Amino acid sequence: MRWIKKGSLFFGILSLGVSLIAWESRSFALLLVAAAFALASLAMQLASSQAIATSMIAVLLSTALAEVFVGQLLEFDSVYYDPETGYTNTYSRFVEGFGSRPNPGSHNVRKLFKDGEVLYDVVYSIGADSYRQDLAAGPFDAHIFGGSFTFGEGLNDNETLSSFLLHEHGINVKNFGIHGYGVHQALYNIQNGMSSVDGLNILVTAPFHIPRSACMPSWVVGSFRYEISDDIAILNGVCPGGFLLHRIVSKSKIYSLINKISGVNLYAITDADIALYLAIINTIFQESIRNNSSFMIAYIDGLDQELESTSWTNETLMTHLKGISHSLIDITLADKTEYLSKSFFIHDKDRHPSAKANQARAKLISEGILEYSPDS
């Protein structure tokens, strides 16, 4: 009987070790293997359950193999960040209420294909305030808010939207864009003094920001959460951790394949989510007025599928947004996002805006900027 106990302990330790590796690598396949080892450890202690356990172990290991096969066949992980650049380890830290925030300094970021081809190899210069390094000293003509599109994901410092606004249009902009941020982080910044006074606030936004303010994606966990009160957004804690099971299963390649084939939207937007999104933007508008500043929305069309479960369209959203801003500029660069030229993306595998897209959008924003005074 001693060998059974030793074997049970061995598989228990093995399960724990594989679980830790699975957690670090975010591998659902390894998590299944760890579960199989844990079940084997338990079965060795309970002889009556060995037949059922053996069948379950076979299912777990078979599913793990299928995970690996699907991942390799469809190349879900064909693009990755080069770990030698330190981007995945030292680039950012968690900031209470905001989520991830870059560390000050100069950071080389390289994204590669599995075959070694470089998707992009750039440098992000981050200032002491943990936002993208100011391109020129203040005072600033405008403050610009948004997510990775505003930050300049996959682009060097001279290829960002704020860079083109400064160097081609003479508009000195403070860039408050961060990867994964939404309108809720923009509002919190503005409410806490990171805002234009007697100037201009610009919000670069699109329907993909709606799930973020509704606390749907995993990366917004711990960021500021707002609720609606008379069309105004009121701070109400932080985004909760969400359902653990869904967060685990969402790492599955098979699960991703099923959703891709079925066309299921993992972040299905509701009318209530849009109402919150609009209330947050309306509050940004009111805060801008309070600071004697004008408020411009630079809007990018959402994909049709993003709004399909709501009563809204891009057109009706834009009409509403015009009423809660001083100026709205359509910077989609096409009649619909679906029709955008490939030259406006970094790559088919990374559809963040290219330098060409930022240059074109900066031109549209500069042409649309209107002087505003609350007394006019």
C-alpha positions, 0 to 999 in steps of 0.5 A: 500500500505504501507505493500507492501513497507514494504514487498519489503524492507524486501525482499531487506534486506533479499536478501542483507544478504543472498548474503553476506553469499553466498559470504563468503561461496562460495555457488551458492545455496544461491546466487540463493536464494538471487536472488529470494528474490531480484526478490520478492522485485522488483515484489512487486514494479511492479505489472505488472511483478508479474506473470513473477516474480513468475515463475522466483522465482519458477525456482530460488528456485527449482534450489537452491534445486537441487544444495543442492541435487546434492551437497549432493548426489555426496558429492562434498564437502565431504572434507574440511579444519577444520576451527578450525585450522585457515588455512582458515583465518590466514594462508595466505595473498595476495601478489601483483603480486604473489597471495596467500602467507603463513604467517611466523610461524607454522601452523596446517592444518587439512583436514577432511571428512564430517563424521569427518575422518581425511584426514591429520593433519599436520604442515607447518613451514613457514620461515620469507620469507613466503616460507617453513622453511629452513631445514638447513642453507645456502649456498644452493646446489640448489633452487627448484621451483614449486607449491603444489607438491614442497611445500609439500601439506598435508605433514609435514616438514620432508616429503617434496621433499626438506627434502628427498633431504637433509636427504637422499641425502645430497643436501641442497635445498631452497624450493620456492614451494607454493600452486597453483604457476606456472612457471610464479611465478618461473621466476619472483623470479629468475629474482629478485634474488631468484636464484642459483648463481654458482649452480643449479635451479630445476623446478618441473613441469607438464602440469597442470602448463600450464593453470596457466601461461595462467591466466586461474584458478581463483586463479592466478588472480593478479599474474604476467603475461608474453607474448612471444617475440622471444621465451623469456617471457616478463613481461606484468602486472598481470593476469586479474580478468577473466569473473565474470559470469564464476567465479560465475557459476563455483561454481555451483554443477550442473555445475560441474556435467555437466562438469564431465559427459560431460568430458569438460575440464574447462581449455582447453589448446591450442598450444598458451598456451603451447608456452607461458609456454615453453617461460617462461621455456626457459627464466628460462634457460637463467637466470640460464645461466646468473647466471652461474648455471645449470637448471634441469627440473623434469617433471611429465606426464600430463593426456592425456585429458590435452593435447587433444586439442593441437598438443602436447603430453607428449613425444613431450613436454619432447623432447622440454624441454630437449632442453631448460634445462641442464638436464630433469628428468622424475619423473612421477613414472609410464609409465603414470600418469594414472597408478600411484600407489595409494600409491603415493597419499595422498588419493583418495580424495586428489591426491597430492604426498605422502611422499613415492612419494617424497622420490622416486622422490628425489632419481631420482632427486639426481641421475640425478643432473649433474655438469655444468659450462658455460665454460665447 
